[in-house]
Each structure stands twice: as structure tokens, then as C-alpha cells.
Amino acid sequence: MTAIGLPQHFLFREKKNLAQKKKHSNGKELSFLIKKAMFKFLKIVIAIDYLFLQIWKNLKILQKPILSIKR
């Protein structure tokens, strides 16, 4: 028995549960941060892809003759 009258194994079990909850919450936080980072990275990749697409379109427009002279 402990000072408050609870059996020793009960307190040990509570400590173990708290430790497991802490571990799980850290795992959830970590996976959330990884997901957040991956999402940011994906947004950057999409933005760069869009930028290159716009540049490519502009280059194709520039390659065409502005006034086509027909004979």
C-alpha cells in the first residue's frame, strides 16, 4: 500500500498508461508535422510546375511569327 491507500501495482499501471499515452501523442504530433511539411513541399512543387508551364506557353507564343505574311 502507498501513502494514499492505493495498491502499488495500480499506481505502476497508471504510470505505464501515462507513458504510453505520451508516446502515442508524440507519434501523432510527429506524423502531423510530417504531413504538414509534405503538404508545403507539394504546394511548392505545384507552384514551380505551374511557373514552368507559363514560361513554356510564353516561349511557344514567342516562337510563332506575330504577323504571318502570305504570298
C-alpha positions in Angstrom: 0.0 0.0 0.0 1.1 3.5 -0.7 0.6 6.6 1.4 -2.8 7.3 -0.1 -4.1 3.8 0.3 -3.9 2.6 -3.3 -2.1 -0.7 -4.1 1.4 -0.3 -5.5 0.6 -2.1 -8.8 -2.3 0.2 -9.5 0.0 3.3 -9.4 2.6 1.5 -11.6 -0.1 0.6 -14.1 -1.2 4.3 -14.2 2.3 5.5 -14.8 2.7 2.9 -17.6 -0.6 4.1 -19.2 0.6 7.8 -19.0 3.9 6.9 -20.6 2.1 5.1 -23.4 -0.3 8.0 -24.0 2.7 10.4 -24.1 4.4 8.2 -26.6 1.3 7.9 -28.8 0.7 11.7 -28.7 4.3 12.4 -29.7 3.9 9.9 -32.6 0.7 11.7 -33.7 2.4 15.1 -33.4 5.3 13.9 -35.5 3.1 12.4 -38.2 1.1 15.6 -38.3 4.3 17.6 -38.7 5.5 15.3 -41.4 2.1 15.6 -43.2 2.2 19.4 -42.9 5.8 19.5 -44.3 4.9 17.2 -47.2 1.8 19.4 -48.0 4.0 22.5 -48.0 6.5 20.8 -50.2 3.8 19.6 -52.6 2.4 23.2 -52.8 5.9 24.4 -53.7 6.3 21.7 -56.4 3.0 22.6 -57.9 3.8 26.3 -57.9 7.1 25.7 -59.7 5.4 23.3 -62.2 2.8 26.0 -62.9 5.5 28.6 -63.3 7.4 26.5 -65.8 4.2 25.8 -67.7 3.5 29.5 -68.0 7.1 30.2 -69.2 6.8 27.3 -71.7 3.5 28.7 -73.1 5.0 32.2 -73.4 8.0 30.8 -75.3 5.8 28.9 -77.7 3.8 32.1 -78.3 7.1 34.0 -78.9 8.3 31.3 -81.4 5.3 31.9 -83.7 5.6 34.7 -86.1 3.4 37.6 -85.0 2.3 38.7 -88.5 2.2 35.8 -90.9 3.0 37.1 -94.3 1.1 35.2 -97.1 2.4 35.4 -100.6 
